[in-house]
């Protein structure tokens, strides 16, 4: 049986077929409605009541809707969940149309194509990314539609995939455009979604064709060559860029929506910036804290003294993308230095910038065609401050500040256009009138006078009718159903003259019309409607004039953003006592009295951050092995070296009394213990994967910080892996490395021969029992450092100071006591520790100084099993717990047998020196 469609349902189905993957918001009067599967999805995601509507005798469809005045908030929630939303508007006034109202899709919104301020996540960037692929080479393009930023790069050569993923970690896109085949590959989807929540939008492969893409770019920019954009010889970059333009134009079907604000394409190379993988960005907490993912507690948070939204976005970019170009770094440092030394200059500049609107996004909305009158007024007020900013910049001498001053366009002509046309306090809605100033348009002034005369006539009529009829409560009112009418209180209805025609009766009043009122109504309403229509036309004309200058607006916004960032960095330097670093192309990193920029800001009142020195180079300080107790500051120290290096290369002053930074091409970090349960990856596997990435990608120009590599597995395996990793970084990679560890055996890498009778390279002979019989283990570029601790009786005091030397104690039990473990537990732990040290021949401080450091000898597995059983509380153990415990003990015994440990299953006698009086087992 053929489904009978009403005209409205047919219209809805036709629009829906154009974007079947989108949720279609269909305007019906004062509501936007969704039907069929769209309604079910929206009902679930937005907690809306799912109803239904009958379209004919045979057709009844699920339906839900939202009020038109609050639709933006609902769209925002759908976009945040990754949906694509199409908006179908009424293109005609239903009051003036008989039959079906004309409707069309005026906007398609996806996570990457948001321009509305209400839909954007605060002031953060919102990137749409396209990726083209040819074998193992990639083209990447991204656009920030709200600002018009458009950039591309081509990534080739070994490790191109890893470089692509690293760049995506920096951008954190909200949407990916991928060729259809590429979008179905699980490896790609998983890698992209691990970066952060995003929509993956497949696109037909033909839109990535280099020839098609190039033609699209030439048409959009109105040029005959892409040489000016720097991508003429980069086919993959062109493919990705052209695909993005196609997608944007496809999703902006309305004539009112434009891409005129996308006026340039920037081609960049990853070789110009320090590369940072996602793990390093997270571990160093560059823009988000590990605690809750917010900016608070991040490096960005500490440096963020910006006073404009566009400055805040640019600062985040500088933090995420340090430079490798020495001249640019020094340009920034020169500018920051001048602003630091001249407090009045810095203060005047910050005051002039403070409170300025987001010119970059205002320009984007104006160019896109969806700015309202309040946006234009906000822009005008911001532009009116430019002459003062230029005046302040007359004090500048630093090259970069002078360059910014000369490039700053005061845009007086643009602000004048807005000043002449738009009222100071316009309404949000553009169709309600009250937008245009009197005197701007003679036809508008005439229509306003006609409408005003009509209103005066109504007031005079109301007064006359009160006097004539004696009805003191008579009022002339208006609504869309009856038009103008005379309203009389029911208590005075007996005074109504016979020529009044009754229209309606309500609870407290009756409503009437007169022939005279009916005759005048058309003239009054017609004038008011024409006023609103003409005001809208004039506003669009003014907006179009401003939009023609969007390129100038964007350039000015970029200049203001950079001025704001430079002043913010100077403000942070002044407030926190930072110094200018020396940045060169050498291999030395030398920091005096360095401090962690974030930790020092969050210390409790009364506590002072303890500064530390650090020296790294490619000769005698290539590998720094750092030992010391938990909570003594090892992790803070190695992170602060990385952050000071990064800050210097972004052009910031640094928290130190002196810093010399030899350019670092990449910073790598492996810190913290995490697992990835969703992917079935243990803590140790994650640790080894991250370490593997470092070993494969680090260079001799890199800075590597490692914290507790190998701790996720057994002691022997952990020490062996940590040792081998340290050797590889020193010998094969040559990277400057900070290696924090609890494996004190690693200090031998920088120590003397293992005992008095051993020579470097000697194996086995002359080694004491349990010593490391390794060949050529000493590394010429390795140095030992430790965290200073002061012992006071049974207590210790952390001094948080890095000093040359080593330690043979971790003070773990003391830290456990500080953490609040029960006294019974820590006391018992001390007893066990004493017995284990006695049984395994613990090294004395004198032996340590001689460089004789034995490996910990294995505890008797049999004794360990019996000791575990002795401690079991049988009364509180469930059958399941007992089975799990039995399984664990059995696994320990089996592993010991595989390793060839003596005494397993032989029933050896007790030994007084071991905890619980169980026998010692030595290795074969």
Helices and strands as residue ranges (DSSP letters): H 7-18, E 23-28, E 31-35, H 36-46, E 51-54, E 60-67, G 68-70, H 71-80, E 85-90, G 94-96, E 103-109, E 128-134, E 137-144, E 149-155, H 160-171, E 175-179, H 180-183, H 186-195, E 199-203, G 205-208, H 210-221, G 227-229, H 235-250, E 266-267, G 270-272, E 275-276, H 278-283, H 299-303, H 309-320, H 326-341, H 343-353, H 359-368, H 373-383, H 386-392, G 393-395, H 399-407, H 412-421, H 442-469, E 475-479, E 483-489, G 490-495, E 501-505, E 509-513, H 515-547, H 550-576, E 582-584, E 589-594, G 599-601, E 612-616, E 623-627, H 634-650, E 658-662, E 666-670, G 677-679, H 683-697, E 703-707, H 715-728, I 729-733, E 736-740, G 744-750, E 782-792, E 795-804, H 812-818, H 823-839, H 845-850, H 861-870, G 874-876, H 879-898, G 915-917
